[in-house]
Amino acid sequence: MVATCTREVNFYSFERGILKCTQGSGWGKAPGAVLCQAFADGTLFTGCHDGSIVRWDGETAGVVTPAHKESPVYVLTARRAGSTPGLISGGKDGTIVVWSIAGSELI
């Protein structure tokens, strides 16, 4: 389970009946406030206030992709076209972008 807020991404798990929280690391790579999240192909992606999408490698921020021309990413949702996983993002700039996942990158 994942919860996002202004400048945090928290990962939750249950251990012996206790809810345990771990804060995401590598935050220096993750620009701006986190506004939305989606899991695509088992990987977490977060949409940020500066218009970028961050791919998470486990609990660590990974590749940052510029997505919406310096306007917030308000919506992320997973998609699958045949056997190809991907994302759809929507931003304040009024655009909707359909992404394919290629390795660790969004194209």
C-alpha positions in Angstrom: 0.0 0.0 0.0 1.2 3.5 -0.8 0.2 6.9 0.4 1.4 10.2 -1.1 1.3 13.7 0.1 2.9 17.1 -0.4 6.6 16.0 -0.4 6.4 12.4 0.8 5.8 8.9 -0.6 5.1 6.4 2.2 5.0 2.6 1.8 3.0 0.5 4.2 3.1 -3.1 5.0 1.7 -5.4 7.7 4.0 -7.3 9.9 2.6 -9.6 12.7 -0.6 -7.6 12.7 1.1 -4.2 12.9 1.0 -1.6 10.2 4.5 -0.5 9.4 5.5 2.7 7.4 8.6 3.3 5.4 9.2 6.7 3.8 10.4 6.6 0.2 14.1 7.5 -0.4 16.0 9.3 -3.1 13.6 12.2 -2.8 16.2 14.6 -4.2 15.3 13.2 -7.6 11.5 13.6 -7.1 10.7 17.2 -8.0 7.8 19.1 -6.5 4.7 18.0 -4.6 3.2 14.6 -5.4 -0.3 15.0 -6.7 -1.2 11.5 -8.0 0.0 8.0 -8.3 -0.6 4.8 -10.3 0.8 1.3 -10.5 1.6 0.1 -14.0 3.1 -3.3 -14.6 3.8 -3.6 -10.9 5.8 -0.3 -10.7 4.7 2.8 -8.9 4.6 6.1 -10.8 3.9 9.5 -9.2 2.8 12.7 -10.9 4.4 15.9 -9.6 3.5 19.6 -9.3 6.3 20.6 -11.7 4.9 18.5 -14.5 7.1 15.4 -14.2 6.4 11.8 -13.6 8.7 9.8 -11.3 9.2 6.0 -11.7 9.9 4.3 -8.4 12.3 1.5 -8.0 10.9 -0.3 -5.0 10.9 2.4 -2.3 13.5 4.6 -4.1 12.7 7.4 -6.5 14.1 6.6 -9.9 13.8 8.0 -13.4 12.2 11.4 -13.7 10.3 12.0 -17.0 9.3 15.6 -18.0 5.6 15.2 -18.9 3.4 18.3 -18.9 5.5 21.5 -19.7 5.9 22.8 -16.2 2.3 22.4 -15.3 1.0 19.9 -12.6 0.3 16.3 -13.4 -3.2 15.8 -11.9 -4.1 12.3 -13.1 -2.2 9.1 -13.7 -3.8 5.8 -14.6 -2.4 2.5 -15.8 -3.3 1.1 -19.2 -2.5 -2.0 -21.3 -2.4 -2.1 -25.0 -2.2 -5.8 -25.9 0.9 -7.0 -24.0 2.4 -3.5 -23.7 2.0 -1.8 -20.3 1.7 1.9 -20.1 0.2 5.0 -18.4 -2.1 7.8 -19.2 -1.4 11.2 -17.7 -3.4 14.4 -17.6 -2.1 17.8 -16.6 -3.2 21.3 -15.9 -1.8 22.2 -19.4 -5.0 20.6 -20.8 -3.2 17.7 -22.5 -3.6 14.0 -22.0 -0.5 11.9 -22.8 -0.5 8.2 -23.5 2.8 6.6 -22.5 4.3 3.2 -23.1 6.7 1.7 -20.6 10.0 0.6 -22.2 12.4 -0.8 -19.6 12.8 2.0 -17.0 11.6 4.8 -19.3 8.3 6.2 -20.4 8.0 6.9 -24.1 
